[in-house]
């Protein structure tokens, strides 16, 4: 995703990238997943940012948790708790 340097969106994307790069469940799903798992992980970062930015009003932690669980299950065939 291309954002202006030091924009809030770019900073938030870097935060998501750092979290996802250190999320054991996602790292293992990529390492043991299909050949397109790496591409899916890049898409997942972008999709997370887009989803959060488009749901800024009334967004609660449970919504984020459900979105993460759904993507991990649907895209990576990985159940996380």
C-alpha positions as CSV (number, residue, x, y, z in Angstrom):
1,X,0.0,0.0,0.0
2,X,1.3,3.4,-0.9
3,X,0.7,6.2,1.6
4,X,2.5,9.5,2.0
5,X,5.6,9.2,4.2
6,X,4.8,9.5,7.9
7,X,1.1,9.5,7.3
8,X,-1.1,8.0,10.0
9,X,-2.1,5.2,7.5
10,X,1.6,4.4,6.8
11,X,2.4,4.3,10.5
12,X,-0.5,2.1,11.3
13,X,0.4,-0.3,8.4
14,X,3.9,-0.6,9.9
15,X,2.4,-1.4,13.3
16,X,0.2,-4.1,11.7
17,X,3.2,-5.4,9.9
18,X,5.3,-5.6,13.0
19,X,2.6,-7.3,15.0
20,X,1.8,-9.9,12.2
21,X,5.5,-10.6,11.7
22,X,5.8,-11.6,15.4
23,X,2.4,-13.4,15.7
24,X,3.4,-17.0,16.2
25,X,0.1,-18.4,14.8
26,X,0.4,-16.5,11.6
27,X,4.2,-17.2,11.2
28,X,3.5,-20.9,11.6
29,X,0.5,-20.8,9.2
30,X,2.7,-19.2,6.6
31,X,5.6,-21.6,7.1
32,X,3.4,-24.7,7.0
33,X,0.8,-23.4,4.6
34,X,0.3,-23.6,0.8
35,X,2.6,-22.0,-1.7
36,X,0.6,-18.8,-1.7
37,X,0.7,-18.3,2.0
38,X,3.3,-15.5,1.8
39,X,1.1,-13.6,-0.7
40,X,-1.9,-14.1,1.6
41,X,0.0,-12.7,4.6
42,X,0.8,-9.5,2.6
43,X,-2.9,-9.3,1.6
44,X,-3.9,-9.9,5.2
45,X,-1.9,-6.9,6.4
46,X,-3.5,-4.7,3.7
47,X,-6.9,-6.0,4.3
48,X,-6.6,-5.5,8.1
49,X,-5.7,-1.9,7.6
50,X,-8.5,-1.2,5.1
51,X,-11.0,-3.0,7.3
52,X,-10.1,-1.0,10.4
53,X,-10.0,2.3,8.6
54,X,-13.4,1.7,7.1
55,X,-14.9,0.7,10.5
56,X,-13.6,3.4,12.7
57,X,-17.0,4.2,14.2
58,X,-18.2,1.8,16.8
59,X,-15.3,-0.6,16.4
60,X,-14.8,-2.8,19.4
61,X,-12.1,-5.3,20.3
62,X,-14.4,-8.2,19.7
63,X,-15.0,-7.1,16.1
64,X,-11.2,-7.1,15.5
65,X,-10.9,-10.5,17.2
66,X,-13.6,-12.1,15.1
67,X,-12.1,-10.6,11.8
68,X,-8.7,-12.0,12.7
69,X,-10.1,-15.5,13.6
70,X,-12.2,-15.5,10.4
71,X,-9.3,-14.7,8.1
72,X,-6.9,-17.1,9.8
73,X,-9.5,-19.9,9.5
74,X,-10.7,-19.1,5.9
75,X,-7.4,-18.1,4.3
76,X,-4.8,-20.1,6.2
77,X,-6.9,-23.0,7.5
78,X,-5.7,-22.3,11.0
79,X,-7.8,-22.1,14.1
80,X,-6.5,-19.6,16.7
81,X,-7.8,-18.7,20.1
